[in-house]
Amino acid sequence: MSAIDDKEVVQKQYENATNLNTRISIHDKYSVNKQGFGNWIVSNYQIIDGMKILELGCGTGDMWKNHISLLNKCSLVLTDISEGMLETARKNIRNLHNVTYQIVDIQDIPFESNSFDIVIANMMLYHVPDLKKGLSEVKRVLKEGGSFYCATYGEHGIVPFIADLLKPYGAEAQINKNFTLQNGRQILTPYFSSIEMQEYMDSLEVTNIDDMLDYLYSLTGMTSINSINRDIIKKVLEQNMVDGILKVPKEYGMFICK
């Protein structure tokens, strides 16, 4: 897929919160680790009073809803390339005096150099067409000694597992490997002197296969299932259930950079 085609797919997928909410929902319902990925991500942030924070690709802003108290004496700029996402974030977080919203492309961040104590870019770096440019921009706007947090997925999680089950029917795991837990450190090394990786330990235990199917159809990485009859996919997944549960591995984590 060309960079232009990929950008169009991403813009279509994230023009509003529908697909993202579908993915969030299955994790909320079936994750073994009840802390929740969003709560875990926020637990890694080292936020102190007076900090200026920039989040790139904020999506629905959902993970901030239960952690607003962290921001009492800080300023947070939530950004996304999608106006639809920002509108949902506004609704989720409400009108707080210290939170602002702006459409921003990570490849061209419209803020002065050395502006932010923390920059956040979770589950989105793999979509950036020119990641080198994007990371250069992150480094530019980050203050000396500031922190960059970027969560991502690994290459051995949900999509590869499901694709392997459906391989006899032509399914392929079309994983975007532009920025993963496996290669992220190497990609980040030219821009940051300190890089720490934290892994989030979790899996899914799915009891309603229709929920799993809705999740799969929301993924750009599983477009090959569109040629497989939904009933066949459902039957295969049901055959792999044990005591009414389909156990699905997850591989998520984050890099903490300075």
N, C-alpha and C positions, 0 to 999 in steps of 0.2 A: 504494500500500500504506500502511495507517495505521501510526502509530508502534507501536501495540499489536501489530498483525500482524507488523511488522518485528522487534520484540523477540522474539516467539515463534519466528520463523524463525531468528533468530540463535542463540537459546538451543538450539534443536533442532540446528542445524548444528554448534555448538561444545560439545555436551554431553559429547563425548569426543573423542579425538584422531584418529578414523578419517578424516574428511574433510580435516582439516588435514594429516595425514601423506600423503594422496594428492597434495595440492598441493605439499608439500615435495618429494615423490619425483620429480615430473617436472622440477622445477628442478634437483635434484641430478643427474639422469641426462642432461639435454639442454641445460643452459645453456652458452653459448659462453664467458662469463666464468667461469673456473674458481675465482676467489677465493671465490665464493658470496655471496649476498645477506646472509646472517646474519653471515658473517665481515666483510664490508664494513661492515655496521651497527656492529658492535662496534669496528672500527678507527677509527670516528669519535668514540667515547667518550673523554673526557678524564677518566680516573679516577686519583686519587692516594690514597695511604695515608690511612686514617682517615675516608674519605667514607661517608656513609649514602646508600644508593641504593634507590629504590622503582621497581619495574616494574609497570605496570598492564596487564592483559591479556597476561600472560606466555606463555599458550598452553602448549606442551610444554616450554618452557625450553630447547629444543634448542640455540639459538645460544650458550648459556653453557657447554655441555659441554666445549668445547676451549679455554675462556678462563677457567677457574676461577682460574688464577694471578693474574689481574687483581684478584681479590677477597681476596687473602691477609690484608690488614689493613683491609678494608672490611666493612661490613655490608650485606646485600642482602635486601630484602623482596620476594618474588615473589607477585604477586596475580593473580587472575582471578575472573570471575563464575561459572566452571564448576569444580565439585569434580573432575569427570573430568579436566579439563586439569591442575589442580594435582597430582592423583595421578600423572599421567604425568610432570610436571615433577620431582616428588620422586624418581621412579625414574631419570630422566635425570641428575639432578645429585647424587643420593645425599644422605646426611645430613651436611651440613657445618655446623659450629658457628656460622658467620657468615651462614647463609642460613635465612630463615624463610618460611613459606607461609601465606597467608591469603586467604579469599574477600573481595573488595572490589569495590564498584561505584565507578567513577571519579566519578560524580555525587554521591557521599557518602563521601568518603575518611575513614576513622576514625582519623586521626592528627592530632597537634597542628600548629598553624601553624608555619612555619619549621623543619620537622623534617628535610628531606632536601637534600643537596648536589646530587643528580641525581634527576630523575624521567624515566621512560621509558614511552612508550605507542606501540608500533609496530604498524602495520597493524590498528588497531582504532578510531581516532577516528571513522571514518565510520559506525560502528555505534552510537555513543552517541546516545540519544534526545534529550537536552538537552545539546548540546555546549557551549553557553555556560556552563552550570552545571558541566560537567565540567572545562573549562579554568579556570574560576574556582577550583575545588578544587585543581587542579594548582598554580596560582599561589600559593594560600594555604599549601600544605604545603612549597613550595620555599623554601629559604633565600635571603636577599638575595645576589645574585651567582651563584645556582645555575643549573644548566643543565637544559633540558627537551629531550629527543630524541624525535622522533615520525616514524617512517617511514610512507610511504603509497605508493599507486600513482598513475599518471597516467590520463588519459582516452583515451589512444590506444594501449593495449597489447594484450594477448592477447585479451580478450573482444571488443572492437570488431573486431579482425582476423578472428576466427573467425565472428562474427555476420555480417560483410559477405560472407564466402564462402557462408554458408548463407541469405542474405537471400531468394533465390528460393523457399525452402521455408518462409518465415515466421519465421525466427530474428530475434531482436532483442537488441541489447546493452543489457541492463537494468542499466546501471552505477550503483552508488551514488555519487553525486557530492557527498555531504555534506562530505567532506574529501579533496581530491586535491592533486596537485602543482600543478595550475592555480589552485586557489582557496585553498590552505592558508595562504599568507602573509597574505592579506586577513583570514582568519578568526582568525589568531593575533595580528595586530597590536594589538588592544585590550588584550592581556594581557602582551606582552613588548616590551622596548625594542630588542632586537637579534634579528633573525631571518635566518638563513642557510640557503639551500637547496642541497643536494648531490644530484646525479643519479647513479644507478648505471647504467652503460652495459652492456647485455646484450641477448641474444635467445635464443630456443630453436632448436635444430636437431633436430627429432624424426624418428626413424627407425622407431618402432613406433607406428602410428596408434591402436592399442588403448589405449596409455598416455595419449594425448591425449584420447581419448573418456572414459576414467575421470576424468581431470582435469576435463573440461567438466561431467560429471554431478555433480561435487562442488561446483559453484559455484552460489550463489544468483542470480548475475547472468546465468546462462544457462538459466533454467527454461523458456524458450520452446523449447528443443531437445527437451523431453520429448515434444512432439507430433510429432517427426520420427523416422522409423524409423532406428534405429542404423546399419543397413547403408547407408542413403542418406548419412548423415553421414560414415561411413567412406569411402565411394566418392568423395565430394566432396573430402575432405581428401587422399586418395590421388592424385586428379587434379591437385592443386596441389603435389605433391612434385616436386622437381627432383633427378635423380640419387639418388633414394631418400631425400631429405631434405625435410621440411616446415619451412620457415623461418618463425618466428613472432616478431613484434616484442614486446619487453617495455618497460615504462615504470615504473620504480620510483625512489624516492629518499627523502630525509629532510630534515626541518627541524631545525635546531639553534638553540634559542632561549635567551635570557638575560633 
